[in-house]
Amino acid sequence: MELRRLLHVVLSFWLLLCIGCSDGRFVVEKNSLTVTSPEKIKGTYDSAIGNFGIPQYGGSMAGTVVYPKDNQKGCKAFDEFSISFQSKPGSLPTFVLVDRGDCFFALKVWNVQKAGASAVLVADDIEEALITMDTPEEDSSSSKYIENITIPSALIQKSFGEALKKAISGADMVNVNLDWRESVPHPDDRVEYELWTNSNDECGVKCDMLMEFVKDFKGAAQILEK
């Protein structure tokens, strides 16, 4: 029975995923965003890493921020507006700032990626603590693009987003550096993972399933530890 308590892993894990947004233990994975110009908004700001795409863990990326005049929420393909974010040879990569709302986070990033940008910043539309931009519930339409997102993205706070927009509208060159080097809690070249358990041992068939899961997971855990 004690073994069952220790092995009650999968149910707790899925519960964590389901209620994570309201559970105080849920951790928002952040990276730092440093504005290097213009002088008036120079500084380092928090941003929340999107739960899709490919963040450059252990590295950083410099780029120039642009805010589109049309399709500012990024919910439509930018080629409908004849907009391209492909950077010119010799220039910094383009980071596109879009507004939150009206469509899934992942769809915004996908549309920006197709237009040639190297990263996406999503400005929150309310003042709140940063949240993780998650993938939508998979369906026939979203599954076509979610797995093909390859650029990093991050959610920024509304006030910071407004400061970026003001600088851009004033014709300032807004250069930023996205840094993921502090995003890995213990960067020791090993995969980090956690097993969540609770004391409920009256789960019947589910307990047997959990025991089988842990048994099967043993080999994978040994590989990850290497």
ZIFEN-V135073 format. One record per residue. N is the residue number from 0. PSI is psi in whole degrees, -180 to 180 (NA if undefined). OMEGA is omega in whole degrees, -180 to 180 (none if undefined). Layout:
n: {N/N}
psi: {PSI/PSI}
omega: {OMEGA/OMEGA}
This chain:
n: {0/1/2/3/4/5/6/7/8/9/10/11/12/13/14/15/16/17/18/19/20/21/22/23/24/25/26/27/28/29/30/31/32/33/34/35/36/37/38/39/40/41/42/43/44/45/46/47/48/49/50/51/52/53/54/55/56/57/58/59/60/61/62/63/64/65/66/67/68/69/70/71/72/73/74/75/76/77/78/79/80/81/82/83/84/85/86/87/88/89/90/91/92/93/94/95/96/97/98/99/100/101/102/103/104/105/106/107/108/109/110/111/112/113/114/115/116/117/118/119/120/121/122/123/124/125/126/127/128/129/130/131/132/133/134/135/136/137/138/139/140/141/142/143/144/145/146/147/148/149/150/151/152/153/154/155/156/157/158/159/160/161/162/163/164/165/166/167/168/169/170/171/172/173/174/175/176/177/178/179/180/181/182/183/184/185/186/187/188/189/190/191/192/193/194/195/196/197/198/199/200/201/202/203/204/205/206/207/208/209/210/211/212/213/214/215/216/217/218/219/220/221/222/223/224/225}
psi: {-39/-37/-41/-38/-42/-26/9/75/-53/-45/-44/-37/-45/-33/-38/-41/-39/-38/9/-35/-25/-5/127/-16/-12/131/126/121/122/157/164/148/116/123/121/-19/149/169/-38/-20/19/144/177/133/153/149/151/125/133/146/40/171/-167/91/148/69/135/-2/-168/167/129/146/174/131/133/150/113/146/-28/160/47/-15/-6/24/-10/162/136/-18/-18/-20/11/41/132/141/15/125/150/152/132/-8/166/153/156/126/126/131/124/163/148/149/155/-17/172/147/-47/-36/-39/-48/-39/-44/-40/-41/-44/-25/2/6/163/-19/162/135/127/120/125/154/1/157/114/169/150/142/166/129/110/166/148/165/127/131/-175/-31/-45/-31/-20/-24/-27/-48/-11/3/123/-8/154/158/159/145/134/160/154/-45/-39/-40/-41/-37/-40/-45/-41/-42/-43/-43/-23/13/19/146/113/108/134/163/119/130/120/9/-25/5/-26/120/-43/81/81/26/19/151/136/135/163/147/122/133/165/180/6/118/16/48/4/-123/-34/-37/-42/-40/-40/-40/-41/-40/-50/-38/-44/-28/-17/-48/-42/-40/-40/-38/-43/-37/-21/NA}
omega: {178/178/180/178/-178/-175/-180/-169/-170/-179/180/-179/-179/175/179/179/-176/-175/-174/-176/-180/-178/-177/-179/-177/-176/175/-179/-176/168/-179/178/-178/175/-180/173/6/-175/-172/178/177/178/-179/-176/175/171/-177/-177/177/-178/177/-176/-176/174/-179/-179/-180/-177/180/-179/178/180/178/-177/174/178/-174/177/178/177/-173/174/175/-177/177/177/-176/178/174/-179/-178/-180/175/179/180/-179/-180/179/178/-180/180/175/-180/172/-176/176/176/-179/176/174/172/178/-179/175/-176/179/177/-177/179/180/178/179/-180/-180/171/-179/-179/179/-178/171/178/179/178/-179/174/177/-179/174/-179/176/177/174/-174/176/177/174/-172/173/-175/-178/-177/-179/-179/-177/-175/-177/-180/176/-176/-179/179/178/-180/174/177/-178/-175/-177/178/178/179/178/178/-180/-180/179/-179/180/178/177/175/173/-178/180/-179/177/175/-174/180/-175/179/-176/179/-175/-178/-174/-179/178/175/176/178/176/179/173/-180/180/169/-172/-178/180/-178/-175/173/-177/-179/179/179/178/-179/179/178/179/-178/179/180/-176/-175/-179/179/180/179/178/180/-180/179/none}
